[in-house]
């Protein structure tokens, strides 16, 4: 049975090109919606009583709701957000839909990541990004989906993801 629409989940730490690549993928695919997890997270204001885990739960619920809604309206979805432990949960939540899920974790070497974050004025994110790179590289789940962006332009990475998605070893084919 062929799957209908595709949900692209683009993960990785800050500085690897997640947002830029996600935007390029959304531009390349007709009838697509880009869901930027950081924008949804920023919508939660006045949350001094929320823990990070509670914020994350709300955010992933919002990502799921939006994804389900637009897929039901026959759109492809590109999700730009850091995925740590949520992949299996998310895939289970959309398992009743006629979708194919493509998951990739973008990475870059340490020097390039630091250069990119400094260039965009976000040196305060370096420590967290380096921590996440290490986590992704050591995770038995995420290791399978790593795609190096160190020496690639965002459009090149986006094309690689879209054009070779069906046969690329960095993707979950059928959850």
Secondary structure in CASP SS format (residue, H / E / C, confidence):
PFRMAT SS
TARGET T0000
AUTHOR 0000-0000-0000
METHOD secondary structure of the structure
MODEL  1
X C 1.00
X C 1.00
X C 1.00
X C 1.00
X E 1.00
X E 1.00
X E 1.00
X E 1.00
X E 1.00
X E 1.00
X E 1.00
X C 1.00
X C 1.00
X C 1.00
X C 1.00
X C 1.00
X C 1.00
X H 1.00
X H 1.00
X H 1.00
X H 1.00
X H 1.00
X H 1.00
X H 1.00
X H 1.00
X H 1.00
X H 1.00
X H 1.00
X C 1.00
X C 1.00
X C 1.00
X E 1.00
X E 1.00
X E 1.00
X E 1.00
X E 1.00
X H 1.00
X H 1.00
X H 1.00
X H 1.00
X H 1.00
X H 1.00
X C 1.00
X C 1.00
X C 1.00
X C 1.00
X C 1.00
X C 1.00
X C 1.00
X C 1.00
X C 1.00
X H 1.00
X H 1.00
X H 1.00
X H 1.00
X H 1.00
X H 1.00
X H 1.00
X H 1.00
X H 1.00
X H 1.00
X H 1.00
X H 1.00
X H 1.00
X H 1.00
X H 1.00
X H 1.00
X H 1.00
X H 1.00
X H 1.00
X H 1.00
X H 1.00
X C 1.00
X C 1.00
X C 1.00
X E 1.00
X E 1.00
X E 1.00
X E 1.00
X E 1.00
X C 1.00
X C 1.00
X C 1.00
X C 1.00
X C 1.00
X C 1.00
X H 1.00
X H 1.00
X H 1.00
X H 1.00
X H 1.00
X H 1.00
X H 1.00
X C 1.00
X C 1.00
X C 1.00
X C 1.00
X C 1.00
X E 1.00
X E 1.00
X E 1.00
X E 1.00
X E 1.00
X E 1.00
X E 1.00
X E 1.00
X E 1.00
X C 1.00
X C 1.00
X H 1.00
X H 1.00
X H 1.00
X H 1.00
X H 1.00
X H 1.00
X H 1.00
X H 1.00
X H 1.00
X H 1.00
X C 1.00
X C 1.00
X C 1.00
X H 1.00
X H 1.00
X H 1.00
X H 1.00
X H 1.00
X H 1.00
X H 1.00
X H 1.00
X H 1.00
X H 1.00
X H 1.00
X H 1.00
X H 1.00
X H 1.00
X H 1.00
X H 1.00
X C 1.00
X H 1.00
X H 1.00
X H 1.00
X H 1.00
X C 1.00
X C 1.00
X E 1.00
X E 1.00
X E 1.00
X C 1.00
X C 1.00
X C 1.00
X C 1.00
X C 1.00
X H 1.00
X H 1.00
X H 1.00
X H 1.00
X H 1.00
X H 1.00
X H 1.00
X H 1.00
X H 1.00
X H 1.00
X C 1.00
X C 1.00
X C 1.00
X C 1.00
X C 1.00
X C 1.00
X C 1.00
X C 1.00
X C 1.00
X C 1.00
X C 1.00
X C 1.00
END
